[in-house]
Amino acid sequence: MYNRDREMHKATCADCKKECEVPFKPTEGRPVYCKDCFQKHRPAQRDRY
Ligand SMILES: [Zn+2]
């Protein structure tokens, strides 16, 4: 269920400092991660699909 027309926002990954685009507006004071680092940083979840 991904909307390809979703607005992307340029951001700098807080981990690898790479420039990336996120489908949400980066919030000041909150780290933004690229896709790769987001996988690493997201909390471990017991429920997987
Ligand atoms: Zn990164």
mmCIF file of the protein (N, C-alpha, C, O) and its ligand, coordinates in Angstrom:
data_MODEL
# 
_entry.id   MODEL 
# 
loop_
_entity.id 
_entity.type 
_entity.pdbx_number_of_molecules 
1 polymer     1 
2 non-polymer 1 
# 
_entity_poly.entity_id                      1 
_entity_poly.type                           'polypeptide(L)' 
_entity_poly.nstd_linkage                   no 
_entity_poly.nstd_monomer                   no 
_entity_poly.pdbx_seq_one_letter_code       MYNRDREMHKATCADCKKECEVPFKPTEGRPVYCKDCFQKHRPAQRDRY 
_entity_poly.pdbx_seq_one_letter_code_can   MYNRDREMHKATCADCKKECEVPFKPTEGRPVYCKDCFQKHRPAQRDRY 
_entity_poly.pdbx_strand_id                 A 
# 
loop_
_entity_poly_seq.entity_id 
_entity_poly_seq.num 
_entity_poly_seq.mon_id 
_entity_poly_seq.hetero 
1 1  MET n 
1 2  TYR n 
1 3  ASN n 
1 4  ARG n 
1 5  ASP n 
1 6  ARG n 
1 7  GLU n 
1 8  MET n 
1 9  HIS n 
1 10 LYS n 
1 11 ALA n 
1 12 THR n 
1 13 CYS n 
1 14 ALA n 
1 15 ASP n 
1 16 CYS n 
1 17 LYS n 
1 18 LYS n 
1 19 GLU n 
1 20 CYS n 
1 21 GLU n 
1 22 VAL n 
1 23 PRO n 
1 24 PHE n 
1 25 LYS n 
1 26 PRO n 
1 27 THR n 
1 28 GLU n 
1 29 GLY n 
1 30 ARG n 
1 31 PRO n 
1 32 VAL n 
1 33 TYR n 
1 34 CYS n 
1 35 LYS n 
1 36 ASP n 
1 37 CYS n 
1 38 PHE n 
1 39 GLN n 
1 40 LYS n 
1 41 HIS n 
1 42 ARG n 
1 43 PRO n 
1 44 ALA n 
1 45 GLN n 
1 46 ARG n 
1 47 ASP n 
1 48 ARG n 
1 49 TYR n 
# 
loop_
_struct_asym.id 
_struct_asym.entity_id 
A 1 
B 2 
# 
loop_
_chem_comp.id 
_chem_comp.type 
_chem_comp.mon_nstd_flag 
ALA 'L-peptide linking' y 
ARG 'L-peptide linking' y 
ASN 'L-peptide linking' y 
ASP 'L-peptide linking' y 
CYS 'L-peptide linking' y 
GLN 'L-peptide linking' y 
GLU 'L-peptide linking' y 
GLY 'peptide linking'   y 
HIS 'L-peptide linking' y 
LYS 'L-peptide linking' y 
MET 'L-peptide linking' y 
PHE 'L-peptide linking' y 
PRO 'L-peptide linking' y 
THR 'L-peptide linking' y 
TYR 'L-peptide linking' y 
VAL 'L-peptide linking' y 
ZN  non-polymer         . 
# 
_pdbx_entity_nonpoly.entity_id   2 
_pdbx_entity_nonpoly.name        ? 
_pdbx_entity_nonpoly.comp_id     ZN 
# 
_pdbx_nonpoly_scheme.asym_id         B 
_pdbx_nonpoly_scheme.entity_id       2 
_pdbx_nonpoly_scheme.mon_id          ZN 
_pdbx_nonpoly_scheme.ndb_seq_num     1 
_pdbx_nonpoly_scheme.pdb_seq_num     101 
_pdbx_nonpoly_scheme.auth_seq_num    101 
_pdbx_nonpoly_scheme.pdb_mon_id      ZN 
_pdbx_nonpoly_scheme.auth_mon_id     ZN 
_pdbx_nonpoly_scheme.pdb_strand_id   A 
_pdbx_nonpoly_scheme.pdb_ins_code    . 
# 
loop_
_atom_site.group_PDB 
_atom_site.id 
_atom_site.type_symbol 
_atom_site.label_atom_id 
_atom_site.label_alt_id 
_atom_site.label_comp_id 
_atom_site.label_asym_id 
_atom_site.label_entity_id 
_atom_site.label_seq_id 
_atom_site.pdbx_PDB_ins_code 
_atom_site.Cartn_x 
_atom_site.Cartn_y 
_atom_site.Cartn_z 
_atom_site.occupancy 
_atom_site.B_iso_or_equiv 
_atom_site.pdbx_formal_charge 
_atom_site.auth_seq_id 
_atom_site.auth_comp_id 
_atom_site.auth_asym_id 
_atom_site.auth_atom_id 
_atom_site.pdbx_PDB_model_num 
ATOM   1   N  N  . MET A 1 1  ? 0.832  -1.202  0.000  1.00 0.00 ? 1   MET A N  1 
ATOM   2   C  CA . MET A 1 1  ? 0.000  0.000   0.000  1.00 0.00 ? 1   MET A CA 1 
ATOM   3   C  C  . MET A 1 1  ? 0.869  1.256   0.000  1.00 0.00 ? 1   MET A C  1 
ATOM   4   O  O  . MET A 1 1  ? 0.787  2.078   0.912  1.00 0.00 ? 1   MET A O  1 
ATOM   5   N  N  . TYR A 1 2  ? 1.686  1.391   -1.013 1.00 0.00 ? 2   TYR A N  1 
ATOM   6   C  CA . TYR A 1 2  ? 2.536  2.564   -1.089 1.00 0.00 ? 2   TYR A CA 1 
ATOM   7   C  C  . TYR A 1 2  ? 2.025  3.498   -2.168 1.00 0.00 ? 2   TYR A C  1 
ATOM   8   O  O  . TYR A 1 2  ? 1.718  3.094   -3.290 1.00 0.00 ? 2   TYR A O  1 
ATOM   9   N  N  . ASN A 1 3  ? 1.948  4.708   -1.799 1.00 0.00 ? 3   ASN A N  1 
ATOM   10  C  CA . ASN A 1 3  ? 1.500  5.717   -2.740 1.00 0.00 ? 3   ASN A CA 1 
ATOM   11  C  C  . ASN A 1 3  ? 2.719  6.338   -3.409 1.00 0.00 ? 3   ASN A C  1 
ATOM   12  O  O  . ASN A 1 3  ? 3.526  7.003   -2.758 1.00 0.00 ? 3   ASN A O  1 
ATOM   13  N  N  . ARG A 1 4  ? 2.843  6.120   -4.689 1.00 0.00 ? 4   ARG A N  1 
ATOM   14  C  CA . ARG A 1 4  ? 4.049  6.604   -5.369 1.00 0.00 ? 4   ARG A CA 1 
ATOM   15  C  C  . ARG A 1 4  ? 4.046  8.123   -5.485 1.00 0.00 ? 4   ARG A C  1 
ATOM   16  O  O  . ARG A 1 4  ? 5.082  8.735   -5.747 1.00 0.00 ? 4   ARG A O  1 
ATOM   17  N  N  . ASP A 1 5  ? 2.912  8.709   -5.294 1.00 0.00 ? 5   ASP A N  1 
ATOM   18  C  CA . ASP A 1 5  ? 2.841  10.158  -5.406 1.00 0.00 ? 5   ASP A CA 1 
ATOM   19  C  C  . ASP A 1 5  ? 3.145  10.843  -4.078 1.00 0.00 ? 5   ASP A C  1 
ATOM   20  O  O  . ASP A 1 5  ? 3.052  12.064  -3.952 1.00 0.00 ? 5   ASP A O  1 
ATOM   21  N  N  . ARG A 1 6  ? 3.499  10.053  -3.125 1.00 0.00 ? 6   ARG A N  1 
ATOM   22  C  CA . ARG A 1 6  ? 3.745  10.625  -1.813 1.00 0.00 ? 6   ARG A CA 1 
ATOM   23  C  C  . ARG A 1 6  ? 4.906  11.611  -1.879 1.00 0.00 ? 6   ARG A C  1 
ATOM   24  O  O  . ARG A 1 6  ? 5.910  11.376  -2.552 1.00 0.00 ? 6   ARG A O  1 
ATOM   25  N  N  . GLU A 1 7  ? 4.749  12.682  -1.189 1.00 0.00 ? 7   GLU A N  1 
ATOM   26  C  CA . GLU A 1 7  ? 5.770  13.715  -1.194 1.00 0.00 ? 7   GLU A CA 1 
ATOM   27  C  C  . GLU A 1 7  ? 7.007  13.241  -0.440 1.00 0.00 ? 7   GLU A C  1 
ATOM   28  O  O  . GLU A 1 7  ? 6.913  12.696  0.660  1.00 0.00 ? 7   GLU A O  1 
ATOM   29  N  N  . MET A 1 8  ? 8.170  13.459  -1.054 1.00 0.00 ? 8   MET A N  1 
ATOM   30  C  CA . MET A 1 8  ? 9.404  13.051  -0.400 1.00 0.00 ? 8   MET A CA 1 
ATOM   31  C  C  . MET A 1 8  ? 10.142 14.290  0.089  1.00 0.00 ? 8   MET A C  1 
ATOM   32  O  O  . MET A 1 8  ? 10.108 15.353  -0.530 1.00 0.00 ? 8   MET A O  1 
ATOM   33  N  N  . HIS A 1 9  ? 10.798 14.113  1.208  1.00 0.00 ? 9   HIS A N  1 
ATOM   34  C  CA . HIS A 1 9  ? 11.546 15.226  1.785  1.00 0.00 ? 9   HIS A CA 1 
ATOM   35  C  C  . HIS A 1 9  ? 13.009 14.860  1.887  1.00 0.00 ? 9   HIS A C  1 
ATOM   36  O  O  . HIS A 1 9  ? 13.371 13.764  2.316  1.00 0.00 ? 9   HIS A O  1 
ATOM   37  N  N  . LYS A 1 10 ? 13.826 15.786  1.490  1.00 0.00 ? 10  LYS A N  1 
ATOM   38  C  CA . LYS A 1 10 ? 15.260 15.555  1.578  1.00 0.00 ? 10  LYS A CA 1 
ATOM   39  C  C  . LYS A 1 10 ? 15.701 15.638  3.036  1.00 0.00 ? 10  LYS A C  1 
ATOM   40  O  O  . LYS A 1 10 ? 15.268 16.505  3.795  1.00 0.00 ? 10  LYS A O  1 
ATOM   41  N  N  . ALA A 1 11 ? 16.559 14.726  3.392  1.00 0.00 ? 11  ALA A N  1 
ATOM   42  C  CA . ALA A 1 11 ? 17.046 14.704  4.762  1.00 0.00 ? 11  ALA A CA 1 
ATOM   43  C  C  . ALA A 1 11 ? 18.438 14.090  4.766  1.00 0.00 ? 11  ALA A C  1 
ATOM   44  O  O  . ALA A 1 11 ? 18.852 13.446  3.803  1.00 0.00 ? 11  ALA A O  1 
ATOM   45  N  N  . THR A 1 12 ? 19.140 14.298  5.851  1.00 0.00 ? 12  THR A N  1 
ATOM   46  C  CA . THR A 1 12 ? 20.445 13.681  6.010  1.00 0.00 ? 12  THR A CA 1 
ATOM   47  C  C  . THR A 1 12 ? 20.339 12.603  7.069  1.00 0.00 ? 12  THR A C  1 
ATOM   48  O  O  . THR A 1 12 ? 19.849 12.834  8.174  1.00 0.00 ? 12  THR A O  1 
ATOM   49  N  N  . CYS A 1 13 ? 20.802 11.442  6.713  1.00 0.00 ? 13  CYS A N  1 
ATOM   50  C  CA . CYS A 1 13 ? 20.729 10.327  7.651  1.00 0.00 ? 13  CYS A CA 1 
ATOM   51  C  C  . CYS A 1 13 ? 21.560 10.644  8.884  1.00 0.00 ? 13  CYS A C  1 
ATOM   52  O  O  . CYS A 1 13 ? 22.702 11.093  8.778  1.00 0.00 ? 13  CYS A O  1 
ATOM   53  N  N  . ALA A 1 14 ? 20.985 10.410  10.041 1.00 0.00 ? 14  ALA A N  1 
ATOM   54  C  CA . ALA A 1 14 ? 21.670 10.711  11.295 1.00 0.00 ? 14  ALA A CA 1 
ATOM   55  C  C  . ALA A 1 14 ? 22.759 9.697   11.590 1.00 0.00 ? 14  ALA A C  1 
ATOM   56  O  O  . ALA A 1 14 ? 23.580 9.905   12.483 1.00 0.00 ? 14  ALA A O  1 
ATOM   57  N  N  . ASP A 1 15 ? 22.770 8.618   10.857 1.00 0.00 ? 15  ASP A N  1 
ATOM   58  C  CA . ASP A 1 15 ? 23.752 7.580   11.111 1.00 0.00 ? 15  ASP A CA 1 
ATOM   59  C  C  . ASP A 1 15 ? 24.905 7.655   10.118 1.00 0.00 ? 15  ASP A C  1 
ATOM   60  O  O  . ASP A 1 15 ? 26.043 7.917   10.507 1.00 0.00 ? 15  ASP A O  1 
ATOM   61  N  N  . CYS A 1 16 ? 24.626 7.433   8.865  1.00 0.00 ? 16  CYS A N  1 
ATOM   62  C  CA . CYS A 1 16 ? 25.697 7.401   7.869  1.00 0.00 ? 16  CYS A CA 1 
ATOM   63  C  C  . CYS A 1 16 ? 25.890 8.749   7.202  1.00 0.00 ? 16  CYS A C  1 
ATOM   64  O  O  . CYS A 1 16 ? 26.764 8.900   6.348  1.00 0.00 ? 16  CYS A O  1 
ATOM   65  N  N  . LYS A 1 17 ? 25.085 9.729   7.580  1.00 0.00 ? 17  LYS A N  1 
ATOM   66  C  CA . LYS A 1 17 ? 25.211 11.103  7.067  1.00 0.00 ? 17  LYS A CA 1 
ATOM   67  C  C  . LYS A 1 17 ? 24.987 11.186  5.559  1.00 0.00 ? 17  LYS A C  1 
ATOM   68  O  O  . LYS A 1 17 ? 25.363 12.160  4.906  1.00 0.00 ? 17  LYS A O  1 
ATOM   69  N  N  . LYS A 1 18 ? 24.386 10.173  5.047  1.00 0.00 ? 18  LYS A N  1 
ATOM   70  C  CA . LYS A 1 18 ? 24.101 10.155  3.620  1.00 0.00 ? 18  LYS A CA 1 
ATOM   71  C  C  . LYS A 1 18 ? 22.838 10.965  3.364  1.00 0.00 ? 18  LYS A C  1 
ATOM   72  O  O  . LYS A 1 18 ? 21.938 11.031  4.201  1.00 0.00 ? 18  LYS A O  1 
ATOM   73  N  N  . GLU A 1 19 ? 22.795 11.577  2.192  1.00 0.00 ? 19  GLU A N  1 
ATOM   74  C  CA . GLU A 1 19 ? 21.579 12.299  1.871  1.00 0.00 ? 19  GLU A CA 1 
ATOM   75  C  C  . GLU A 1 19 ? 20.524 11.298  1.435  1.00 0.00 ? 19  GLU A C  1 
ATOM   76  O  O  . GLU A 1 19 ? 20.791 10.397  0.640  1.00 0.00 ? 19  GLU A O  1 
ATOM   77  N  N  . CYS A 1 20 ? 19.347 11.465  1.956  1.00 0.00 ? 20  CYS A N  1 
ATOM   78  C  CA . CYS A 1 20 ? 18.297 10.513  1.620  1.00 0.00 ? 20  CYS A CA 1 
ATOM   79  C  C  . CYS A 1 20 ? 16.981 11.261  1.529  1.00 0.00 ? 20  CYS A C  1 
ATOM   80  O  O  . CYS A 1 20 ? 16.888 12.452  1.825  1.00 0.00 ? 20  CYS A O  1 
ATOM   81  N  N  . GLU A 1 21 ? 15.984 10.531  1.115  1.00 0.00 ? 21  GLU A N  1 
ATOM   82  C  CA . GLU A 1 21 ? 14.659 11.125  1.046  1.00 0.00 ? 21  GLU A CA 1 
ATOM   83  C  C  . GLU A 1 21 ? 13.714 10.295  1.888  1.00 0.00 ? 21  GLU A C  1 
ATOM   84  O  O  . GLU A 1 21 ? 13.723 9.065   1.848  1.00 0.00 ? 21  GLU A O  1 
ATOM   85  N  N  . VAL A 1 22 ? 12.913 10.991  2.638  1.00 0.00 ? 22  VAL A N  1 
ATOM   86  C  CA . VAL A 1 22 ? 11.985 10.288  3.509  1.00 0.00 ? 22  VAL A CA 1 
ATOM   87  C  C  . VAL A 1 22 ? 10.564 10.699  3.138  1.00 0.00 ? 22  VAL A C  1 
ATOM   88  O  O  . VAL A 1 22 ? 10.323 11.832  2.721  1.00 0.00 ? 22  VAL A O  1 
ATOM   89  N  N  . PRO A 1 23 ? 9.646  9.785   3.289  1.00 0.00 ? 23  PRO A N  1 
ATOM   90  C  CA . PRO A 1 23 ? 8.258  10.059  2.896  1.00 0.00 ? 23  PRO A CA 1 
ATOM   91  C  C  . PRO A 1 23 ? 7.489  10.855  3.935  1.00 0.00 ? 23  PRO A C  1 
ATOM   92  O  O  . PRO A 1 23 ? 6.271  11.011  3.847  1.00 0.00 ? 23  PRO A O  1 
ATOM   93  N  N  . PHE A 1 24 ? 8.219  11.354  4.915  1.00 0.00 ? 24  PHE A N  1 
ATOM   94  C  CA . PHE A 1 24 ? 7.552  12.175  5.929  1.00 0.00 ? 24  PHE A CA 1 
ATOM   95  C  C  . PHE A 1 24 ? 8.386  13.412  6.143  1.00 0.00 ? 24  PHE A C  1 
ATOM   96  O  O  . PHE A 1 24 ? 9.559  13.459  5.773  1.00 0.00 ? 24  PHE A O  1 
ATOM   97  N  N  . LYS A 1 25 ? 7.779  14.408  6.739  1.00 0.00 ? 25  LYS A N  1 
ATOM   98  C  CA . LYS A 1 25 ? 8.516  15.633  6.973  1.00 0.00 ? 25  LYS A CA 1 
ATOM   99  C  C  . LYS A 1 25 ? 9.448  15.434  8.160  1.00 0.00 ? 25  LYS A C  1 
ATOM   100 O  O  . LYS A 1 25 ? 8.996  15.111  9.258  1.00 0.00 ? 25  LYS A O  1 
ATOM   101 N  N  . PRO A 1 26 ? 10.739 15.623  7.945  1.00 0.00 ? 26  PRO A N  1 
ATOM   102 C  CA . PRO A 1 26 ? 11.686 15.454  9.056  1.00 0.00 ? 26  PRO A CA 1 
ATOM   103 C  C  . PRO A 1 26 ? 11.365 16.433  10.180 1.00 0.00 ? 26  PRO A C  1 
ATOM   104 O  O  . PRO A 1 26 ? 11.158 17.626  9.956  1.00 0.00 ? 26  PRO A O  1 
ATOM   105 N  N  . THR A 1 27 ? 11.330 15.903  11.368 1.00 0.00 ? 27  THR A N  1 
ATOM   106 C  CA . THR A 1 27 ? 11.035 16.741  12.524 1.00 0.00 ? 27  THR A CA 1 
ATOM   107 C  C  . THR A 1 27 ? 12.339 17.220  13.134 1.00 0.00 ? 27  THR A C  1 
ATOM   108 O  O  . THR A 1 27 ? 13.272 16.443  13.338 1.00 0.00 ? 27  THR A O  1 
ATOM   109 N  N  . GLU A 1 28 ? 12.388 18.502  13.418 1.00 0.00 ? 28  GLU A N  1 
ATOM   110 C  CA . GLU A 1 28 ? 13.610 19.037  14.003 1.00 0.00 ? 28  GLU A CA 1 
ATOM   111 C  C  . GLU A 1 28 ? 13.854 18.406  15.365 1.00 0.00 ? 28  GLU A C  1 
ATOM   112 O  O  . GLU A 1 28 ? 12.934 18.239  16.166 1.00 0.00 ? 28  GLU A O  1 
ATOM   113 N  N  . GLY A 1 29 ? 15.103 18.064  15.606 1.00 0.00 ? 29  GLY A N  1 
ATOM   114 C  CA . GLY A 1 29 ? 15.437 17.462  16.891 1.00 0.00 ? 29  GLY A CA 1 
ATOM   115 C  C  . GLY A 1 29 ? 15.297 15.949  16.900 1.00 0.00 ? 29  GLY A C  1 
ATOM   116 O  O  . GLY A 1 29 ? 15.720 15.278  17.841 1.00 0.00 ? 29  GLY A O  1 
ATOM   117 N  N  . ARG A 1 30 ? 14.703 15.427  15.848 1.00 0.00 ? 30  ARG A N  1 
ATOM   118 C  CA . ARG A 1 30 ? 14.572 13.970  15.785 1.00 0.00 ? 30  ARG A CA 1 
ATOM   119 C  C  . ARG A 1 30 ? 15.445 13.442  14.659 1.00 0.00 ? 30  ARG A C  1 
ATOM   120 O  O  . ARG A 1 30 ? 15.440 13.992  13.558 1.00 0.00 ? 30  ARG A O  1 
ATOM   121 N  N  . PRO A 1 31 ? 16.189 12.388  14.924 1.00 0.00 ? 31  PRO A N  1 
ATOM   122 C  CA . PRO A 1 31 ? 17.072 11.851  13.901 1.00 0.00 ? 31  PRO A CA 1 
ATOM   123 C  C  . PRO A 1 31 ? 16.288 11.237  12.751 1.00 0.00 ? 31  PRO A C  1 
ATOM   124 O  O  . PRO A 1 31 ? 15.245 10.609  12.931 1.00 0.00 ? 31  PRO A O  1 
ATOM   125 N  N  . VAL A 1 32 ? 16.831 11.444  11.578 1.00 0.00 ? 32  VAL A N  1 
ATOM   126 C  CA . VAL A 1 32 ? 16.232 10.843  10.391 1.00 0.00 ? 32  VAL A CA 1 
ATOM   127 C  C  . VAL A 1 32 ? 17.215 9.822   9.849  1.00 0.00 ? 32  VAL A C  1 
ATOM   128 O  O  . VAL A 1 32 ? 18.414 10.087  9.762  1.00 0.00 ? 32  VAL A O  1 
ATOM   129 N  N  . TYR A 1 33 ? 16.718 8.689   9.495  1.00 0.00 ? 33  TYR A N  1 
ATOM   130 C  CA . TYR A 1 33 ? 17.591 7.634   8.988  1.00 0.00 ? 33  TYR A CA 1 
ATOM   131 C  C  . TYR A 1 33 ? 17.207 7.271   7.564  1.00 0.00 ? 33  TYR A C  1 
ATOM   132 O  O  . TYR A 1 33 ? 16.043 7.332   7.171  1.00 0.00 ? 33  TYR A O  1 
ATOM   133 N  N  . CYS A 1 34 ? 18.217 6.894   6.816  1.00 0.00 ? 34  CYS A N  1 
ATOM   134 C  CA . CYS A 1 34 ? 17.944 6.391   5.481  1.00 0.00 ? 34  CYS A CA 1 
ATOM   135 C  C  . CYS A 1 34 ? 17.335 4.990   5.614  1.00 0.00 ? 34  CYS A C  1 
ATOM   136 O  O  . CYS A 1 34 ? 17.204 4.445   6.711  1.00 0.00 ? 34  CYS A O  1 
ATOM   137 N  N  . LYS A 1 35 ? 16.979 4.443   4.481  1.00 0.00 ? 35  LYS A N  1 
ATOM   138 C  CA . LYS A 1 35 ? 16.281 3.156   4.533  1.00 0.00 ? 35  LYS A CA 1 
ATOM   139 C  C  . LYS A 1 35 ? 17.122 2.100   5.245  1.00 0.00 ? 35  LYS A C  1 
ATOM   140 O  O  . LYS A 1 35 ? 16.617 1.341   6.072  1.00 0.00 ? 35  LYS A O  1 
ATOM   141 N  N  . ASP A 1 36 ? 18.404 2.062   4.914  1.00 0.00 ? 36  ASP A N  1 
ATOM   142 C  CA . ASP A 1 36 ? 19.273 1.039   5.498  1.00 0.00 ? 36  ASP A CA 1 
ATOM   143 C  C  . ASP A 1 36 ? 19.390 1.204   7.005  1.00 0.00 ? 36  ASP A C  1 
ATOM   144 O  O  . ASP A 1 36 ? 19.240 0.247   7.765  1.00 0.00 ? 36  ASP A O  1 
ATOM   145 N  N  . CYS A 1 37 ? 19.659 2.428   7.419  1.00 0.00 ? 37  CYS A N  1 
ATOM   146 C  CA . CYS A 1 37 ? 19.871 2.657   8.832  1.00 0.00 ? 37  CYS A CA 1 
ATOM   147 C  C  . CYS A 1 37 ? 18.556 2.562   9.601  1.00 0.00 ? 37  CYS A C  1 
ATOM   148 O  O  . CYS A 1 37 ? 18.539 2.197   10.776 1.00 0.00 ? 37  CYS A O  1 
ATOM   149 N  N  . PHE A 1 38 ? 17.481 2.887   8.942  1.00 0.00 ? 38  PHE A N  1 
ATOM   150 C  CA . PHE A 1 38 ? 16.187 2.768   9.606  1.00 0.00 ? 38  PHE A CA 1 
ATOM   151 C  C  . PHE A 1 38 ? 15.946 1.325   10.023 1.00 0.00 ? 38  PHE A C  1 
ATOM   152 O  O  . PHE A 1 38 ? 15.407 1.054   11.096 1.00 0.00 ? 38  PHE A O  1 
ATOM   153 N  N  . GLN A 1 39 ? 16.351 0.412   9.163  1.00 0.00 ? 39  GLN A N  1 
ATOM   154 C  CA . GLN A 1 39 ? 16.201 -1.008  9.491  1.00 0.00 ? 39  GLN A CA 1 
ATOM   155 C  C  . GLN A 1 39 ? 17.003 -1.350  10.733 1.00 0.00 ? 39  GLN A C  1 
ATOM   156 O  O  . GLN A 1 39 ? 16.562 -2.126  11.582 1.00 0.00 ? 39  GLN A O  1 
ATOM   157 N  N  . LYS A 1 40 ? 18.186 -0.763  10.828 1.00 0.00 ? 40  LYS A N  1 
ATOM   158 C  CA . LYS A 1 40 ? 19.067 -1.075  11.950 1.00 0.00 ? 40  LYS A CA 1 
ATOM   159 C  C  . LYS A 1 40 ? 18.555 -0.451  13.240 1.00 0.00 ? 40  LYS A C  1 
ATOM   160 O  O  . LYS A 1 40 ? 18.712 -1.009  14.326 1.00 0.00 ? 40  LYS A O  1 
ATOM   161 N  N  . HIS A 1 41 ? 17.940 0.719   13.094 1.00 0.00 ? 41  HIS A N  1 
ATOM   162 C  CA . HIS A 1 41 ? 17.608 1.479   14.296 1.00 0.00 ? 41  HIS A CA 1 
ATOM   163 C  C  . HIS A 1 41 ? 16.202 1.252   14.803 1.00 0.00 ? 41  HIS A C  1 
ATOM   164 O  O  . HIS A 1 41 ? 15.877 1.599   15.938 1.00 0.00 ? 41  HIS A O  1 
ATOM   165 N  N  . ARG A 1 42 ? 15.386 0.680   13.976 1.00 0.00 ? 42  ARG A N  1 
ATOM   166 C  CA . ARG A 1 42 ? 14.022 0.518   14.465 1.00 0.00 ? 42  ARG A CA 1 
ATOM   167 C  C  . ARG A 1 42 ? 14.019 -0.516  15.594 1.00 0.00 ? 42  ARG A C  1 
ATOM   168 O  O  . ARG A 1 42 ? 14.781 -1.483  15.572 1.00 0.00 ? 42  ARG A O  1 
ATOM   169 N  N  . PRO A 1 43 ? 13.168 -0.297  16.556 1.00 0.00 ? 43  PRO A N  1 
ATOM   170 C  CA . PRO A 1 43 ? 13.132 -1.197  17.703 1.00 0.00 ? 43  PRO A CA 1 
ATOM   171 C  C  . PRO A 1 43 ? 12.784 -2.616  17.277 1.00 0.00 ? 43  PRO A C  1 
ATOM   172 O  O  . PRO A 1 43 ? 11.982 -2.835  16.369 1.00 0.00 ? 43  PRO A O  1 
ATOM   173 N  N  . ALA A 1 44 ? 13.392 -3.551  17.938 1.00 0.00 ? 44  ALA A N  1 
ATOM   174 C  CA . ALA A 1 44 ? 13.124 -4.943  17.633 1.00 0.00 ? 44  ALA A CA 1 
ATOM   175 C  C  . ALA A 1 44 ? 11.661 -5.256  17.938 1.00 0.00 ? 44  ALA A C  1 
ATOM   176 O  O  . ALA A 1 44 ? 11.133 -4.928  19.001 1.00 0.00 ? 44  ALA A O  1 
ATOM   177 N  N  . GLN A 1 45 ? 11.057 -5.880  16.994 1.00 0.00 ? 45  GLN A N  1 
ATOM   178 C  CA . GLN A 1 45 ? 9.656  -6.212  17.181 1.00 0.00 ? 45  GLN A CA 1 
ATOM   179 C  C  . GLN A 1 45 ? 9.481  -7.717  17.202 1.00 0.00 ? 45  GLN A C  1 
ATOM   180 O  O  . GLN A 1 45 ? 10.111 -8.457  16.446 1.00 0.00 ? 45  GLN A O  1 
ATOM   181 N  N  . ARG A 1 46 ? 8.626  -8.130  18.073 1.00 0.00 ? 46  ARG A N  1 
ATOM   182 C  CA . ARG A 1 46 ? 8.414  -9.567  18.185 1.00 0.00 ? 46  ARG A CA 1 
ATOM   183 C  C  . ARG A 1 46 ? 7.458  -10.048 17.097 1.00 0.00 ? 46  ARG A C  1 
ATOM   184 O  O  . ARG A 1 46 ? 7.541  -11.181 16.623 1.00 0.00 ? 46  ARG A O  1 
ATOM   185 N  N  . ASP A 1 47 ? 6.565  -9.168  16.725 1.00 0.00 ? 47  ASP A N  1 
ATOM   186 C  CA . ASP A 1 47 ? 5.623  -9.569  15.696 1.00 0.00 ? 47  ASP A CA 1 
ATOM   187 C  C  . ASP A 1 47 ? 6.183  -9.218  14.325 1.00 0.00 ? 47  ASP A C  1 
ATOM   188 O  O  . ASP A 1 47 ? 6.447  -8.051  14.036 1.00 0.00 ? 47  ASP A O  1 
ATOM   189 N  N  . ARG A 1 48 ? 6.354  -10.185 13.520 1.00 0.00 ? 48  ARG A N  1 
ATOM   190 C  CA . ARG A 1 48 ? 6.855  -9.941  12.176 1.00 0.00 ? 48  ARG A CA 1 
ATOM   191 C  C  . ARG A 1 48 ? 5.825  -10.439 11.183 1.00 0.00 ? 48  ARG A C  1 
ATOM   192 O  O  . ARG A 1 48 ? 5.020  -11.330 11.452 1.00 0.00 ? 48  ARG A O  1 
ATOM   193 N  N  . TYR A 1 49 ? 5.896  -9.823  10.041 1.00 0.00 ? 49  TYR A N  1 
ATOM   194 C  CA . TYR A 1 49 ? 4.960  -10.278 9.023  1.00 0.00 ? 49  TYR A CA 1 
ATOM   195 C  C  . TYR A 1 49 ? 5.666  -10.574 7.723  1.00 0.00 ? 49  TYR A C  1 
ATOM   196 O  O  . TYR A 1 49 ? 5.026  -10.972 6.750  1.00 0.00 ? 49  TYR A O  1 
HETATM 197 ZN ZN . ZN  B 2 .  ? 21.983 5.905   6.835  1.00 0.00 2 101 ZN  A ZN 1 
# 
